[in-house]
Amino acid sequence: MKKFYVTLLLVLFFVTAAFAKVNINTATPAELTTLSGVGPAKAAAIIEYRDVNGKFATIDDLSKVKGIGEKIMEKIKADITVEE
């Protein structure tokens, strides 16, 4: 019975994590690369932009990052957040 509860907890954890939005103000490079169309180079560009310019005020501000165009924004808009 104990194994059942542990398994259930793990499944719930992974399901919740799969639907969690990526906070572009705090995300690591590994977290950013989970987004469709964002590889290591774009993840590095996002973090560099964030380090130089400060936190993103809105998710649309992400389009100011070189290499993040309209197509990528369409793909990832539902998967990102700037909320704490």
FENJOCOR-V394712 format. One record per pair of residues at least 24 apart in sequence whose ideal C-beta (glycine too) atoms are under 10 Angstrom apart, sorted by the first residue. I is the first residue (numbers start at 1). J is the second residue. If there is no record, write none. Layout:
<<I;J> <I;J>>
This chain:
<<19;79> <20;79> <20;81> <21;59> <21;76> <21;78> <21;79> <21;80> <21;81> <21;82> <21;83> <22;76> <22;79> <22;80> <22;81> <23;55> <23;56> <23;80> <23;81> <23;82> <23;83> <23;84> <24;49> <24;50> <24;55> <24;56> <24;59> <24;61> <24;62> <24;65> <24;68> <24;76> <24;79> <24;80> <24;81> <24;82> <25;50> <25;54> <25;55> <25;56> <25;57> <25;61> <25;80> <25;81> <25;82> <25;83> <25;84> <26;50> <26;55> <26;81> <26;82> <26;84> <27;80> <27;81> <32;76> <32;80> <34;76> <34;79> <35;62> <35;68> <35;72> <35;75> <35;76> <35;79> <35;80> <36;71> <36;72> <36;74> <36;75> <36;76> <36;79> <37;67> <37;68> <37;69> <37;71> <37;72> <37;73> <37;74> <37;75> <37;76> <38;62> <38;65> <38;67> <38;68> <38;72> <38;75> <38;76> <38;79> <38;80> <39;67> <41;66> <41;67> <42;66> <42;67> <42;68> <42;72> <55;82> <55;84> <56;80> <56;81> <56;82> <57;82> <58;82> <59;83>>
